[in-house]
Amino acid sequence: MHTFQLHLRNAWLALLLVLSTTLTGAALAQTGERNLAPASAAEVGLRPEGLAALQAALRAEVDAGQLAGIVSMVARHGRLVHADTYGWQDLENQVPLAEDTIFRIFSMTKPITGVAMMMLYEEGKFALDDPVETYIPEFTNLVVAADDAPNGIPMAELPQHKMTMRELLSHTGGLTYGAFSRSRVDTLYGEMNVLDANGTLQDMIDKLAQIPLRQQPGSAWHYSVSVDVQGYLVEKLSGMGFDEFLQQRLFDPLGMVDTRFHVGRDRAHRFSREYTSGPDGLSSPENGEFIEPRPFLSGGGGLTGTARDYLRFAQMLANGGELDGVRILQPETVELMRTSQLPEGIDEIPGYPGNAFGLDVAIVTDPARNGGMSAGSYWWWGIAGTWFWVDPVQDLVFVGMIQNRNLRYARELQLKSKQLLYDALE
């Protein structure tokens, strides 16, 4: 082959390679995405000194010994305006935090599971007012605890109505967690190890079918295992493994290249250590959990990932269900998720003043009690301190990643980040 022909062929092959790879979400995440392109603060209506104050305040928590490290990201009008990484991924071994550090996102898994469910909702796989037992026959004979019965199984009564899919997606179906309240039903969750990491989603369903509901469906908002049940439903409704569905239908299309149920040995060097802050400084347990695969794929708290990955997910929601030409949900479905689904007579959720609840996300109703977040902003957080919110009024997205189990401290830090960011608006 002549030299000119060889060069021409190689150039053509290179062009084909570029065209094929740029069609994938993963490539978009690494080659300068059309959404989340960098912008200056002034370009998107933020004061540079205000963003500098936010950065300084978050970094000060590391310098004061309250955090090992923190990643914070801000996008406005679809442009990335702040991405700061500070501190240590592993303080003991002096491994610096990096933008590709992998975090346990725990309950920030919940909105991801919710999106998966709403993708199936759009496909007509279920309706929100369908009884859950239509899709989980094991729940057909669920009863409701009528008293705490200190010894033995609680006295039970029939449900006033069957738990609906809407109630399951809004923590109002009568389930509990077994950890955040005290009742005989909660005790049974612990005794039966409902969320056994070495069990399966089917094992969880079989156990729940034997335990009374904590309260009547639709009578209260109560934080619960309902999103783990949703993970099971994703499998049943899609005919795919929960992890397969998320990978093929959500993570790959969005370019969420590091979000998984386990980290894997090949990426373990990027996995952040987990800490707790207290009077004596930071302490850390062993770092082995989440490295290897586990049978239980927790839709309520099982994912690990990076701040950049979660920013792409949150920006997709902010865009009304689309990112980089990839549509995950229709705008009206995102609107449904961020619309209160609380039963009549319940205006806010316990423990979160000034917030209602939609489908797997909390919704701000009172900005004054939420650091200035606009009414209608939606958000959630994880037990190791990660947090995010989307403000559709200000067209603003924030993602923060830490690994700190001091829940009171984490909530104070979250409030501080909100106050400082809203102070930065022009």
C-alpha positions, 0 to 999 in steps of 0.5 A: 500500500502506498504511503499516502493511502496508508495515511488516508486509511489510518486517518479514516480509521481514527475518525471512525474511532472518534465518532464511535466513542463520542456516542457513548456516555462514558466518552462524553464524561471524559472529553468535555461534555456539552453540559457542565462545561466550565464557566466563570462565576460572573458568566452564570450570575455568581459572585467570585468572592462568594464562591471563594468564601464557600470554598474557604469555609469548606476547606477550613473544616479540613484544616480544623480536623473535622474532615479528612477531605472534601469534594464540592461541585457547583453548576449553574445554568448547566455550566460547571462553575466550582469544583474543589478537592481538598484534603485526604482520601486516606489521612493515615497513609497521606493519600490526597483526595482527588476528583476521581476519589470514590465515596460511599454515597449510601442514601444518595442511592435512593434518588438513583433507584427512584429514577430507575423506577420512574423509567419503568413507570414511563414504560407503563410497567406500573401505575402509582396507585396500583397496590404493591402486592400486584407486583410483589405477591408475597405482600398480599397478606400484610397486616398492620401492628396494632400495638407494641407488644413488648414480648412476641409478635405485635397484635395486628389489624388489617390495613385500611387499604393496600399499600400503593406504589405511590406510598412505597416511593414516598416512604408512606407505605407503612414500612420502617428501617429498624434503626431510626425508631423504636417499636416491636416492629423495628425490633423484628427488622433487626432480629430478622436481619431484613437488610442482610448484606449476605442475603438477596433482594428476594430474601428481604422480601420474604422476611418483610412478608412475615413482619407487620407494617409499622403503621397504616399505609398512608398514615405517616411519613416514616423513613424505611426500607421502601427503596430497597423494595424498589430495587427488587421491583426494578428487577421484577418489572424489567426482567434484568438484574438491578445492577444490570439495569442501572449500568445499561439504562442509567450509568453508561448513558449518563457517563457515570463511569465510577458508580457501582455497588462495589468498588473492585480491587482495580479501583480500591486505591481510589476509595476514600476511607470513612471517618467519624469526627468527635471530641478527640478528632477523627477516627476511622474503621477498617476500609474493606467494606464495598471493595468486593461484590456482595449479594445484596444490592441495596437500592436504599444505600448500596452505591459507591461513586464519585462527585463528578458522576453524581453531578452528571446525574443531578444535572440530568434531573435539573435539565428535566431528564436529559444530559448531553442529548441522552434522555433518561426521563420526560420532563413531566416525570421529573416534575412528578418526582419533585412534587409532594406525594404526602398524604392529606394532612401531612405538610412536612416530614419528621426531622426535616422542618420545611420539607415535604417529600416527593418520589424518593427526594425531599422537597423544600417548602420553606427556604428560611429553614433550609439555608435559603434554598428556593421553594421547590428545590429537591435534595437528599443526603447519605449517612456518611455525609454526602449531600446534593440538591437541585434548585430549579428556580435558580437553575443551581446544582450542588454536590458535596462528598465527605466520609464522616459518620457524625450526622449532627456535624454533617447536617451543620456542614450541609446547612453552611454550604447552602447559606454560603452558596445562596449568599454568592448569588448576584 
